[in-house]
């Protein structure tokens, strides 16, 4: 029985809790994944812990109706008020689901949460890009030394398996290049501009639809895609590159005229993250590129993401799908939990 502590309980955490509840029988029967949520600790909503497990339906109803975990019934054995680090260290959870609001520039508080979990011999699954983009060498070494699991499938393309698919299914190939449209907001803006909107109009619409943040700098200047390029380089190319060292150009300088001129020449602008391996050396970059309209990546429109792996044996393979969304990102955590369960069955953890 996997005992789970949620650190952070916003939309993504709640989506995973709901999936675990709704698919309980199937997950147990098909994957041997038996779970129990023992703790939830959220900076805004408070915290609740019971070593024997909490009632997920009740948790979700209370959080959705009152916004406060303190309103969970005080039955015997319930402890309230632990902060995130206390919950990680003191609870009997063996799996920490780390889904806090983390500052992607510093990676905090998620980096400290991962570190505390690994040092306590606990595994972590997270959708936070910060710890993987900024502290992969340290954290992966610590997790390995403590023989615990670290899953982060959702950090690139949410529930579209951009990390697991190449490792598991494309195993045996040499991947020489990875190219991707890894940011939904910018792809939405560029493709809206193809329909005649100005940059400002397209950005405003992206914000209204909730794709872009209120401060869209991370998206439009390419920083979000750059973090993802750093993750791909560490995890798939086995070469950590500090994200600040990845050359990066966003799309805020792209004008209506540039997009229309490109269309007249049968070309399209796409913001591409690229990681290339040549003579054993790995380089990465993020910048808008002009693609032929027939290029498969040019055909990716709206907030959809896509990634293309150049494989030496299988040739180019492209994966396309959502790059964000609560259920999709909640599902990315389930991919990791099922993988953890498989590794455990194989006695690798
Ligand atoms: N803001 C990101 C995007 C979502 O627009 O793709 C998740 O990284």
Boltz pocket constraint, residues with backbone or C-beta under 6 A from the ligand:
constraints:
  - pocket:
      binder: B
      contacts: [[A, 155], [A, 182], [A, 183], [A, 184], [A, 185], [A, 186], [A, 211], [A, 212], [A, 213], [A, 219], [A, 224], [A, 303], [A, 323], [A, 324]]
      max_distance: 6.0
